[in-house]
Amino acid sequence: MNVLVTGGAGFIGSHLVTALAARGDRVVVLDNFDTFYDPKLKRETAARLKAELVEGDLSVEADVARAFAAVGPNPTVVHLAARAGVRPSIAQPALYAKVNVEGTSHMLEAARKAQARRFVFASSSSVYGARSNPPFSEDDRIDRPVSPYAATKIAGEMLCATFAHLYQLTTIGLRFFTVYGPRQRPDLAISKFAKLIRRGEPVPFFGDGTTARDYTFVEDTVRGITAAIDRPLPLYEVVNLGGSRPVTLNELVAAIEKAAGKKAVLEKKPDQPGDVPLTCASTVKSKQLLGFEARVPVDEGLQRYFAWLDSDEAKSWR
Ligand SMILES: NC(=O)c1ccc[n+]([C@@H]2O[C@H](COP(=O)([O-])OP(=O)(O)OC[C@H]3O[C@@H](n4cnc5c(N)ncnc54)[C@H](O)[C@@H]3O)[C@@H](O)[C@H]2O)c1
């Protein structure tokens, strides 16, 4: 299969590209080595991938066209590239809209022209907003986002639905629930906490520790994306990729302390605007449509993350 993966040099993308290349797919990556976190880390990762790299920006139509020319007709498209992160989107809403909404429009338009086989879009649990009644089901209302980032992901899903309707382009929005594992973005809690706890430095701890996340190990997320590439699909769907096992911040810190073999020094801070109190995926639809089940429990995932942190590959990430 010919697959175009945007954001392939990033955290989730690099794991997906590795899995696809290992099973014999031909993969083209579009990535601009964005400066949201150190591009050197992404360049090192990209150099290890078995994929053709097109260096370019999603929000530049000509760059998107180059990527589609490289992958050829009828590609499978997995659109992961985005400005990620909830808190920074509050400071730069226009930038998030440019990359995540305008960029996704360019991708969809190019996908339809290339008669793409299907278009898989990286959405997010953040579309559910600030809710405390789990589990979050794909049929629930999503019209109360609490960050510009979440709003751009809702817009991305809506654009996918529109292109499915107008052009019969098969599209699926996958709502990822807090993904973690090797090469996790340095801005996310687990990688931040792990680094600080190992160094014995204070760990910023927002709120009272009762906020909870449905953490998903990246290998599980990649299995879900691969199922969305392979399985027969209706014209348009959105599907959660989570495990329905939320872990509180207090529990997470305890689990990281155990995996790190060291106690955390906590620096208590107030709740952050844009953060939601809870994420918890309903797993009914992902099971039914994709045969998906998250398999890796947090304790095991953290052990595997720490083993990677000690590896040679992680030298620049420590
Ligand atoms: N990590 C999570 O927990 C999580 C949760 C929900 C949704 N998501 C979504 O999954 C996707 C991948 O996230 P990630 O955690 O791997 O992030 P990441 O930042 O590691 O990867 C994103 C990649 O996209 C590239 N990129 C950014 N802007 C670009 C542009 N304008 N043109 C071309 N490439 C660009 C970056 O250089 C990077 O390599 C994103 O769409 C994100 O919103 C992630």
PDBQT file of the ligand as one rigid body, heavy atoms in Angstrom, charges set to zero:
ROOT
HETATM    1  N1  LIG A 401       0.014  12.873  21.814  1.00  0.00    +0.000 N 
HETATM    2  C1  LIG A 401      -1.251  12.893  22.229  1.00  0.00    +0.000 C 
HETATM    3  O1  LIG A 401      -1.539  12.567  23.381  1.00  0.00    +0.000 OA
HETATM    4  C2  LIG A 401      -2.362  13.297  21.296  1.00  0.00    +0.000 A 
HETATM    5  C3  LIG A 401      -3.685  13.264  21.786  1.00  0.00    +0.000 A 
HETATM    6  C4  LIG A 401      -4.713  13.633  20.945  1.00  0.00    +0.000 A 
HETATM    7  C5  LIG A 401      -4.462  13.989  19.634  1.00  0.00    +0.000 A 
HETATM    8  N2  LIG A 401      -3.172  14.026  19.185  1.00  0.00    +0.000 N 
HETATM    9  C6  LIG A 401      -2.935  14.425  17.784  1.00  0.00    +0.000 C 
HETATM   10  O2  LIG A 401      -2.102  13.452  17.155  1.00  0.00    +0.000 OA
HETATM   11  C7  LIG A 401      -1.287  14.069  16.180  1.00  0.00    +0.000 C 
HETATM   12  C8  LIG A 401       0.180  13.730  16.417  1.00  0.00    +0.000 C 
HETATM   13  O3  LIG A 401       0.562  14.223  17.699  1.00  0.00    +0.000 OA
HETATM   14  P1  LIG A 401       1.964  13.959  18.367  1.00  0.00    +0.000 P 
HETATM   15  O4  LIG A 401       1.753  13.878  19.829  1.00  0.00    +0.000 OA
HETATM   16  O5  LIG A 401       2.659  12.858  17.643  1.00  0.00    +0.000 OA
HETATM   17  O6  LIG A 401       2.665  15.366  18.082  1.00  0.00    +0.000 OA
HETATM   18  P2  LIG A 401       4.100  15.773  17.479  1.00  0.00    +0.000 P 
HETATM   19  O7  LIG A 401       4.187  17.245  17.674  1.00  0.00    +0.000 OA
HETATM   20  O8  LIG A 401       5.173  14.907  18.041  1.00  0.00    +0.000 OA
HETATM   21  O9  LIG A 401       3.940  15.443  15.944  1.00  0.00    +0.000 OA
HETATM   22  C9  LIG A 401       3.394  16.339  15.014  1.00  0.00    +0.000 C 
HETATM   23  C10 LIG A 401       4.306  16.388  13.823  1.00  0.00    +0.000 C 
HETATM   24  O10 LIG A 401       3.714  17.281  12.868  1.00  0.00    +0.000 OA
HETATM   25  C11 LIG A 401       4.707  18.116  12.342  1.00  0.00    +0.000 C 
HETATM   26  N3  LIG A 401       4.097  19.383  11.938  1.00  0.00    +0.000 N 
HETATM   27  C12 LIG A 401       3.602  20.356  12.740  1.00  0.00    +0.000 A 
HETATM   28  N4  LIG A 401       3.167  21.396  12.026  1.00  0.00    +0.000 NA
HETATM   29  C13 LIG A 401       3.377  21.069  10.721  1.00  0.00    +0.000 A 
HETATM   30  C14 LIG A 401       3.146  21.752   9.500  1.00  0.00    +0.000 A 
HETATM   31  N5  LIG A 401       2.621  22.975   9.473  1.00  0.00    +0.000 N 
HETATM   32  N6  LIG A 401       3.486  21.133   8.355  1.00  0.00    +0.000 NA
HETATM   33  C15 LIG A 401       4.045  19.889   8.355  1.00  0.00    +0.000 A 
HETATM   34  N7  LIG A 401       4.284  19.201   9.490  1.00  0.00    +0.000 NA
HETATM   35  C16 LIG A 401       3.959  19.789  10.667  1.00  0.00    +0.000 A 
HETATM   36  C17 LIG A 401       5.703  18.312  13.475  1.00  0.00    +0.000 C 
HETATM   37  O11 LIG A 401       6.987  18.719  13.005  1.00  0.00    +0.000 OA
HETATM   38  C18 LIG A 401       5.697  16.941  14.127  1.00  0.00    +0.000 C 
HETATM   39  O12 LIG A 401       6.706  16.107  13.583  1.00  0.00    +0.000 OA
HETATM   40  C19 LIG A 401      -1.597  15.571  16.257  1.00  0.00    +0.000 C 
HETATM   41  O13 LIG A 401      -2.577  15.868  15.287  1.00  0.00    +0.000 OA
HETATM   42  C20 LIG A 401      -2.173  15.733  17.646  1.00  0.00    +0.000 C 
HETATM   43  O14 LIG A 401      -3.035  16.853  17.717  1.00  0.00    +0.000 OA
HETATM   44  C21 LIG A 401      -2.117  13.685  19.987  1.00  0.00    +0.000 A 
ENDROOT
TORSDOF 0
